[in-house]
């Protein structure tokens, strides 16, 4: 059987890592498109035999798989401008966009649609081990789902079939566990910097905390700290200390109340 | 030179790991005390030649170093009941208690005081590599500080001299970076569980987020997510989704505002 060839639309961080993983797994990238031509050239040069498509006309393309790795805002507009060859599959790689939004913006009846969402944060400068990146698959029908799951499994050990509603919930949960966590690290570093203390000192504790939380049956089971102990003396002291940092103080109070509420509900 | 012998007062998680690290570094534990005798026996049995002291009379002890590894609430009361041998050094291992609080509760003029605070979270069931645990030292005078730094360096690569005020700031920062982070993981898992989605799916993303945050010059430099992009459409969608979870919703709003405020201040 001839390998399915793929085209990548968009040349950002996801495209950068995903295209290489696909090629390594036996899905050659034959065409690349980016609004910024230089990015398309740069990406195509990393592939074995990819050419740059100057526009969105893929009607004569050898590719049967189209990965839309573009920003959410631009997704529908770009998708509606692509000319696909017959019997191709087009997927987006977004955590927030539904399958339906893609389906409605593709103007070809013969095109199959799907979602191929790698649940990871990518930077061009940092190598990613794709085999540990969960891939969330959704498809317009079972046959396409089967193909996408197979592709997913060829690049990652962790492949889930997740519908659009579930993917939206995953995204909310990821905002708590990742984006907000990162912000707490930033606030913590600010607090230390004001007193010329090094954030370095906290790093072993942070690693251990994360390791424990992710090993536990539930992170709540390994919760520690003044709020969990209901140590009102320390809590008051710390709220007092944050007097000149009202933003951090409000966050301290709210998260402390939330930990206490869970403790009392146990 | 004969090795300095040590006694451990308290037999909890810190005692469990610290006593072994001290022995391995050449500071034999000769005596152990715990309010719960069985715990003292259990700890003493892990040591090469430790005996259990049934009370707090150490006036005839060979130990010259006393580690008080007991809960903050009980620290002063226990310290005030100990009979020390002459020229000994007593340290507590608490992040929140000041050196002065210890000094005032020790009723012996010839006893030196200090703090030996390992900035890590300990569980008996999980082995800790003490060489990567930051040790925060404080002492009543330079000579004692020198001795404690030397002991610290014999068990860890990371030893800092940190006064009581600085230690208090460290503690506040640790609450943000560790206790609150753990709680966000718990909220995240709750959100997924309601929809029968596995927390497992987020773990690779969490690891990558933490790795990036701790490698960056400042975690704020690698902040991602809807708040950082000021993607009001997704923010509103997500706040809406949390309608039936007012606690998580309020936390979402506050942390989103805080990330936005930092973005605008940049």
Contacts between the chains, C-beta under 8 A, distances in Angstrom:
chain1	res1	chain2	res2	distance
A	72	B	231	7.6
A	72	B	234	7.8
A	96	B	234	5.7
A	96	B	237	7.9
A	119	B	201	6.1
A	119	B	202	7.2
A	119	B	204	7.2
A	119	B	205	5.6
A	120	B	204	5.9
A	120	B	205	5.6
A	120	B	208	6.0
A	121	B	205	6.3
A	121	B	208	5.5
A	121	B	209	6.3
A	121	B	212	7.0
A	121	B	224	6.1
A	123	B	212	7.5
A	126	B	212	7.6
A	128	B	208	7.7
A	132	B	204	5.2
A	133	B	204	5.9
A	134	B	201	4.9
A	134	B	204	6.2
A	134	B	205	7.9
A	136	B	201	7.6
A	158	B	201	7.6
A	158	B	204	7.5
A	160	B	201	6.4
A	162	B	197	7.7
A	165	B	195	7.9
A	166	B	195	6.1
A	166	B	197	5.9
A	168	B	237	7.5
A	168	B	241	6.9
A	169	B	191	6.5
A	169	B	192	6.7
A	169	B	194	7.9
A	169	B	195	4.8
A	169	B	197	6.1
A	169	B	241	7.4
A	170	B	192	7.1
A	170	B	197	6.2
A	170	B	201	6.4
A	170	B	202	7.3
A	171	B	234	7.8
A	171	B	238	7.4
A	172	B	191	5.8
A	172	B	238	5.0
A	172	B	241	5.7
A	172	B	242	7.0
A	173	B	188	4.4
A	173	B	189	7.6
A	173	B	191	4.5
A	173	B	192	4.9
A	173	B	197	7.5
A	173	B	199	7.9
A	173	B	202	6.2
A	174	B	188	7.5
A	174	B	202	5.8
A	174	B	205	6.0
A	175	B	225	5.6
A	175	B	226	6.6
A	175	B	227	7.9
A	175	B	238	6.5
A	175	B	252	7.4
A	176	B	184	5.0
A	176	B	185	7.8
A	176	B	187	5.2
A	176	B	188	4.1
A	176	B	191	6.8
A	176	B	248	7.4
A	176	B	251	7.9
A	176	B	252	7.5
A	177	B	184	6.1
A	177	B	185	5.6
A	177	B	188	3.8
A	177	B	202	5.3
A	177	B	205	7.4
A	177	B	206	5.4
A	177	B	209	7.8
A	178	B	202	7.5
A	178	B	205	5.6
A	178	B	206	6.1
A	178	B	209	4.2
A	178	B	224	7.7
A	178	B	225	7.2
A	179	B	223	7.1
A	179	B	224	6.2
A	179	B	225	3.2
A	179	B	226	7.5
A	179	B	227	6.6
A	179	B	228	7.1
A	179	B	259	7.3
A	180	B	184	5.3
A	180	B	251	7.8
A	180	B	252	8.0
A	180	B	255	4.7
A	181	B	181	5.0
A	181	B	184	5.4
A	181	B	185	7.5
A	181	B	206	7.4
A	181	B	209	6.4
A	181	B	210	7.4
A	181	B	213	7.8
A	182	B	209	5.8
A	182	B	212	7.8
A	182	B	213	5.0
A	182	B	219	5.4
A	182	B	222	6.8
A	182	B	223	5.5
A	182	B	224	7.4
A	182	B	225	8.0
A	183	B	219	7.6
A	183	B	220	7.8
A	183	B	223	6.4
A	183	B	255	5.9
A	183	B	258	6.4
A	183	B	259	5.2
A	183	B	262	7.8
A	184	B	176	5.0
A	184	B	177	6.2
A	184	B	180	5.3
A	184	B	181	5.4
A	184	B	184	7.1
A	185	B	176	7.8
A	185	B	177	5.5
A	185	B	181	7.5
A	185	B	210	8.0
A	185	B	213	4.7
A	185	B	214	7.5
A	185	B	219	3.9
A	186	B	213	7.9
A	186	B	218	6.6
A	186	B	219	4.2
A	186	B	220	4.2
A	186	B	223	6.8
A	186	B	262	7.2
A	187	B	176	5.2
A	187	B	258	7.7
A	188	B	173	4.4
A	188	B	174	7.5
A	188	B	176	4.1
A	188	B	177	3.8
A	189	B	173	7.6
A	189	B	218	6.0
A	189	B	219	6.0
A	189	B	220	7.9
A	191	B	169	6.5
A	191	B	172	5.8
A	191	B	173	4.5
A	191	B	176	6.8
A	192	B	169	6.7
A	192	B	170	7.2
A	192	B	173	4.9
A	194	B	169	7.9
A	195	B	165	7.9
A	195	B	166	6.1
A	195	B	169	4.8
A	197	B	162	7.8
A	197	B	166	5.9
A	197	B	169	6.1
A	197	B	170	6.3
A	197	B	173	7.5
A	199	B	173	7.9
A	201	B	119	6.1
A	201	B	134	5.0
A	201	B	136	7.7
A	201	B	158	7.6
A	201	B	160	6.4
A	201	B	170	6.5
A	202	B	119	7.2
A	202	B	170	7.3
A	202	B	173	6.2
A	202	B	174	5.9
A	202	B	177	5.3
A	202	B	178	7.5
A	203	B	214	5.5
A	204	B	119	7.2
A	204	B	120	5.9
A	204	B	132	5.2
A	204	B	133	5.9
A	204	B	134	6.2
A	204	B	158	7.6
A	205	B	119	5.6
A	205	B	120	5.6
A	205	B	121	6.3
A	205	B	134	7.9
A	205	B	174	6.0
A	205	B	177	7.4
A	205	B	178	5.6
A	206	B	177	5.4
A	206	B	178	6.1
A	206	B	181	7.5
A	206	B	210	6.9
A	206	B	214	6.7
A	207	B	210	7.5
A	207	B	214	7.8
A	208	B	120	6.0
A	208	B	121	5.4
A	208	B	128	7.8
A	209	B	121	6.3
A	209	B	177	7.8
A	209	B	178	4.2
A	209	B	181	6.4
A	209	B	182	5.8
A	210	B	181	7.4
A	210	B	206	6.8
A	210	B	207	7.5
A	210	B	210	5.4
A	212	B	121	7.0
A	212	B	123	7.4
A	212	B	126	7.5
A	212	B	182	7.9
A	213	B	181	7.8
A	213	B	182	5.0
A	213	B	185	4.7
A	213	B	186	7.9
A	214	B	185	7.6
A	214	B	203	5.5
A	214	B	206	6.6
A	214	B	207	7.8
A	218	B	186	6.6
A	218	B	189	6.0
A	219	B	182	5.4
A	219	B	183	7.6
A	219	B	185	3.9
A	219	B	186	4.2
A	219	B	189	6.0
A	220	B	183	7.8
A	220	B	186	4.2
A	220	B	189	7.9
A	222	B	182	6.8
A	223	B	179	7.1
A	223	B	182	5.5
A	223	B	183	6.4
A	223	B	186	6.8
A	224	B	121	6.1
A	224	B	178	7.7
A	224	B	179	6.2
A	224	B	182	7.4
A	225	B	175	5.6
A	225	B	178	7.2
A	225	B	179	3.2
A	226	B	175	6.6
A	226	B	179	7.5
A	227	B	175	7.9
A	227	B	179	6.6
A	228	B	179	7.1
A	231	B	72	7.6
A	234	B	72	7.8
A	234	B	96	5.7
A	234	B	171	7.8
A	237	B	96	8.0
A	237	B	168	7.4
A	238	B	171	7.4
A	238	B	172	5.0
A	238	B	175	6.5
A	241	B	168	6.9
A	241	B	169	7.4
A	241	B	172	5.7
A	242	B	172	7.0
A	247	B	258	5.6
A	247	B	261	6.8
A	248	B	176	7.4
A	250	B	254	6.5
A	251	B	176	7.8
A	251	B	180	7.7
A	251	B	254	6.1
A	251	B	255	6.9
A	251	B	258	6.4
A	252	B	175	7.3
A	252	B	176	7.5
A	252	B	180	8.0
A	254	B	250	6.5
A	254	B	251	6.1
A	254	B	254	5.8
A	255	B	180	4.7
A	255	B	183	5.9
A	255	B	251	6.9
A	258	B	183	6.4
A	258	B	187	7.7
A	258	B	247	5.6
A	258	B	251	6.4
A	259	B	179	7.3
A	259	B	183	5.2
A	261	B	247	6.8
A	262	B	183	7.9
A	262	B	186	7.3
